[in-house]
C-alpha cells in the first residue's frame, strides 16, 4: 500500500536552508505524497544530536543532513542505521567531487555560506534599495538600479523584486496605472535592465478580487472589470514593445521562475552594457 505522507528529518549545523531547498525540490516530483518536515537547525553538540535522534525514533522517516563535524555525523548515521531509517549526507557527494577535481580537502566551517562578507553586505544593500523603491515610491535615482520592473497591478512586481534583492540585485518596480504617466526619462536610463511583467486578464482579475475581499472593498469597480483589465494589459504590451523592453508572462510562473528568467536577461544586458562602455 503506497503512503500519502512521510516524515522528513532535516538536520543541519547551520540554518538548514540548503536542506530545505533541496528536499522540497525533490519532494515536488512526487504528486500525491506530502512530507512532514522536522527541521533541526544549528545542531553542533552531542546533546543536540541526541535530542534529534530521539525525535527520529518517535517519527521514523527519511533523514537528510549537512554537518561538517564528523563525530556528530557518524553518531547520527549509526543511530539511523540501527533504527532502519535511510540517512544521507547531502553535501558529502558534492564535497567529494570538488575534492577530486581541486586536489585538496575542504576546510570544515559550519554555515560558511552565511559569513558576513562583501557578498552578504551587497545583498543587504540591494534589499534596502529595493524596499525604498517599491511600487514607485522613489523615482530620483532609478539609474542606480540593476533591474527595473514595470507592470499593471498584481503582476507580482513586489515579491519578484524582493526575491531578486535577496540574490543581490538592486531592483525597483513601477506600477502601470491607467491615467497616470510614467516617470519622465525612463527611456534615458543607462544602467538598469527594464523588464515588463504581464499576465492573463483572468489571472489578474482573480488576484485583484481576492485582494478586494481581504480589504472588504466594493467589487463593482474597473479594477476587476474584464474589459478594463484586458485594456490595461494590452496597453502595457504596447508600451513594452514600443520601447523594446523585454516582457515576461507571469501567469503560470512562480516567483522563482520569473526571477530566473530576469537574471538570465540581466546577464545579457550587462554584457551589452560593458561592450558599449
N, C-alpha and C positions, 0 to 999 in steps of 0.2 A: 504493500500500500504506500503510495507516494505521500510525503508530508507536505503541507502547505506553509509551514513555517519552520525555522530552525534558530537555535541560539548561536550568536556570533560574538566571540570574545576578542576584543581588540586591545592588546597590551603594549604600552609604549613608555619609554623613558623620557619622552618629550610630550608634545601637545596631543599627539595621536592623529593629527590632520592627515598625514601621509596614509595611514592605515584606513582612515575613514574614506578618503577619496578612492583608494584602490579597491577596497571591499565593496563599496557602493557601485563602482563601475562594473565589477564582476557580477554582483547580485542582480543588477538591472538586466542581465542577459537571461535571467530565469523568470519567465512570466508565471504568475500564479503562485510563486513562492516568496514569502516575506522573511526577512531576517530580523530577529530581536537582538538589537545591538547592546552589548555590555562594553562600555568604554572605560579603560583604566589608564589615564594619563599620568605622567611623572612618576612611574614606578622605578625606584632607584635603591630600595633597601630590601633586605631579606624579609622583614616584617610585612612590607607591602606585597611582595611576591607571594607570600604565604596566604595573605588575605585573598589575592586574586585566585590562587589555586582552590581555596575553599569555595569561592563563588562558582568556579568552573565545575567543581564537583557537584554543586547543588543544581546546576543547569548545564549539563554536558552539551557540547556542540563543536563548532569549528573554532580554532584558536589561531589568530594571526598576531605576530608581534614584531616590534622593532626595538631591540635593546642592544646596546654596544657592550654592556657588562656580560662577559662570557659566563660567569658563575651564575648570575640570575637567569640568563637564557637557558643554561644547562638544567637548572633546577626546574624551570617551567616545562621544558621539553620532557624531562624524566617523569614529572608528575602527569603530564598529558598522556605519555605512553602507558603509564600504569592505569590511567583512567580509561584508556582506549579511545581517546579523543584526538582527532587529527590536529596537528600543530605545525605551523610553518613560519620561519623567519622570512619576512617579505624582502628585506634588504640583502640578505646573505647571497642569493644568486647574482644580484647586480654587483655587490662588492667583489665577489669572486671574478666576475667578468672584467671589472675595472682593474683589479689587481693583475690579472693575467695579461692585460693589454699594456698597462702602465709599468709593469715590472716592479711594483712597490706596494707594500701593505698600507692599509688605511690607518689613520690615527683616530681611535675611538673618542668621539665627542658627542654626548647626548644633546640633541636639539641644535646641532651645529648650523642648520639652515636658518635658525632664528636669531643668529648673532646680530648685535647692534652695529652693523657695518654700513658702508656707504649705500648699498642697495636697500637696506632697511629704511634709512632716512630719506632715500629717494621716493620710496612708496608713501611714507608719511607726508612728504611734501606734495606728492600727487593727490593724496586724499584731501589735504587741506585746500588745495587749489580747486579740486572738483566740487567740494561742498560749497565753496564760495561762489562757484559759477554754475550752480544747479538751477535749471528751469529759467534761464535767462536773468539771473539775479544781478550779474555784473557784465557789462559789455566793454569796459575800458581797456582791458589787457587781454583780449581774446587771442591775440597773436602769440601770446606766451603758452597757449595750449598746444598739446601734442595732437589732440583729436577734438573735433567739434561735431556734435551730433545734432541733427535737425529732424523734426518730425511733429506730426499733429499729436494732440493729447492722447495718452495711453498707448504709445508705441514703445514703451519700456526704456525711455531715454535715461531716466534717473538710475534704475538698477544696473543698466548696462554701463553707465558712466562710473558708478561706484566699483563695479567689478573690474573695469579697466584701470581705475585708480589703484586698486589693490595689486594690480600687476605692474604698477609703476608709471602709468601713462596719465599725464595731466589732461583731464577730459572736461570740456564744457558742453552744456547742452542748451539749445534754444528752442522753445516751443513755437510751432506754426499756428497762430491764432487768427481766425477769419477777421478781416478788417484791421489787423494790426501789422504795421510794416516791420520788416526785418531790420536788425541793426545796420546802420549805414557802414559801408566799407567792408562788408563781408567778403566780397569778391577780391578785395585787395589784400587779404590776409595771406602771408607768405609761408608761415611755419606750419599751422595745423592742417591735418587731413580733415576735410569736411565730408561727412557721410550722412546721407538721408535715410531715415528709417520709415518704412511703410508697413501696412498690414491690410488685410481684407476688411471691408466695411463691417461684415458680420462679427469679426473678432473685436474690432474697435467698439462697436455698439454693445457687445456683451460685457466687455470690461467696464465701459462707461456706465452701463445700467447698474452693475454691481457697486460701482463707486457711489452712484446717487443713492442707492439703497442704504449703504452704510452711513450716508450723511442725512438720511430721511428727507431727501430733496425731491422736488417735483420732477416726475418722469416725462412730463409734456414739455419738452424743450428741444431746440435744434441740436443740442449737444448729443442727443441719441436718435435724431431723425435720420432715417435711412438715406434719403436723398441728400440731405445736408452733409452727412458724414462722407458719402461717396464723393461729393464735390470737393470736400476738404482733401481727401486722399488724391483725387485726380489733380487738384491744384498743386499739391506737394510733388507729385510725379513730374508735372510740367516744370516746376521750379528747379528740381534736381537735374532734369535733362537739359534745360536751357543753360545751366551753369556748369555742366559737365561734372557734377558731383556724383560719385557712385552711390547707389541706393541698395539697401538690404531689406528684403521682405521678412519681417519677424513673426508672421502669422503662426508658423509651425516650428519656430526655432526657440530653443531655450536661451537664457541669457548667456550661458557659457558658449553656445554655438555662435550666437551673434557676435560676441566679443572676439572669438577666434577668427571669424571672417574679417572683422575690423582690423585686428592685429596683422593679419596677412596683407590687407590693403595698405596698412601703415608702413610695413616693411618696404613695399614697392615705392610708396610715396617718399620715404626718406632717401632711398637710393636716387630717385629723380631729383630731389631737392639738393642733395650733395653734389650731384653731377652738374647742376646749374649754378652752384655757388662758386 
